[in-house]
């Protein structure tokens, strides 16, 4: 089991240089990912910031947030209380 912080969650959808590493862990089911509830909201804010700074396309923040929520339905996630 591994803890995935907000920056790791963001890498799943807002592609960065090491995103493939984390995508592969999900695909092969290498470990269960654990995160905090607040990380989901922090990720949304990160997507919005990236959009405001023109790092991602206009309108992409909402789409990326939707994809992140989809991961929670597909991947075996455990949300910590913290």
C-alpha positions as CSV (number, residue, x, y, z in Angstrom):
1,X,0.0,0.0,0.0
2,X,1.3,3.5,-0.8
3,X,0.2,7.0,0.1
4,X,-0.5,9.2,-2.9
5,X,-0.5,12.9,-2.2
6,X,-2.1,15.6,-4.2
7,X,0.8,16.0,-6.6
8,X,0.6,12.3,-7.4
9,X,-3.1,12.4,-8.1
10,X,-2.6,15.4,-10.4
11,X,0.0,13.5,-12.4
12,X,-2.6,10.9,-13.4
13,X,-4.6,13.5,-15.4
14,X,-2.5,16.6,-16.0
15,X,0.4,14.9,-17.7
16,X,3.9,15.6,-16.4
17,X,7.2,14.0,-17.1
18,X,6.8,11.2,-14.6
19,X,3.1,10.6,-15.0
20,X,3.6,7.3,-16.8
21,X,5.2,5.8,-13.6
22,X,2.0,6.3,-11.6
23,X,-0.2,5.3,-14.5
24,X,1.7,2.0,-14.8
25,X,1.3,1.3,-11.1
26,X,-2.5,1.6,-11.5
27,X,-2.5,-0.6,-14.6
28,X,-0.6,-3.5,-13.1
29,X,-2.3,-3.2,-9.8
30,X,1.1,-2.9,-8.1
31,X,-0.3,-1.5,-4.8
32,X,-3.4,0.0,-3.2
33,X,-3.3,3.7,-3.2
34,X,-4.2,5.6,-0.1
35,X,-4.9,9.3,0.0
36,X,-6.7,11.9,2.1
37,X,-10.1,13.3,1.3
38,X,-8.6,16.8,1.1
39,X,-6.3,15.7,-1.7
40,X,-9.3,15.5,-4.1
41,X,-10.2,19.1,-3.4
42,X,-6.5,20.2,-3.6
43,X,-6.2,18.5,-6.9
44,X,-9.3,20.4,-8.2
45,X,-7.7,23.7,-7.1
46,X,-4.4,22.7,-8.8
47,X,-6.3,22.0,-12.1
48,X,-8.0,25.4,-11.8
49,X,-4.6,27.1,-11.1
50,X,-3.0,25.4,-14.1
51,X,-5.9,26.5,-16.3
52,X,-5.7,30.1,-15.0
53,X,-1.9,30.1,-15.7
54,X,-2.6,28.8,-19.2
55,X,-0.6,25.6,-18.5
56,X,-3.6,23.6,-19.6
57,X,-6.3,24.4,-22.1
58,X,-9.4,26.6,-21.2
59,X,-12.1,24.3,-19.8
60,X,-9.6,21.5,-19.1
61,X,-9.8,21.9,-15.3
62,X,-13.3,20.6,-15.0
63,X,-12.6,17.7,-17.4
64,X,-9.5,16.7,-15.4
65,X,-11.4,16.9,-12.2
66,X,-14.0,14.6,-13.7
67,X,-11.3,12.1,-14.7
68,X,-9.9,12.2,-11.2
69,X,-13.3,11.3,-9.8
70,X,-13.5,8.5,-12.3
71,X,-10.3,7.1,-11.0
72,X,-11.9,6.8,-7.6
73,X,-14.6,4.6,-9.1
74,X,-12.2,2.4,-11.1
75,X,-9.1,2.1,-8.8
76,X,-9.2,0.4,-5.4
77,X,-8.8,3.6,-3.4
78,X,-8.8,3.9,0.4
79,X,-9.5,7.4,1.7
80,X,-7.9,8.2,5.0
81,X,-9.8,10.2,7.6
82,X,-7.2,12.9,7.8
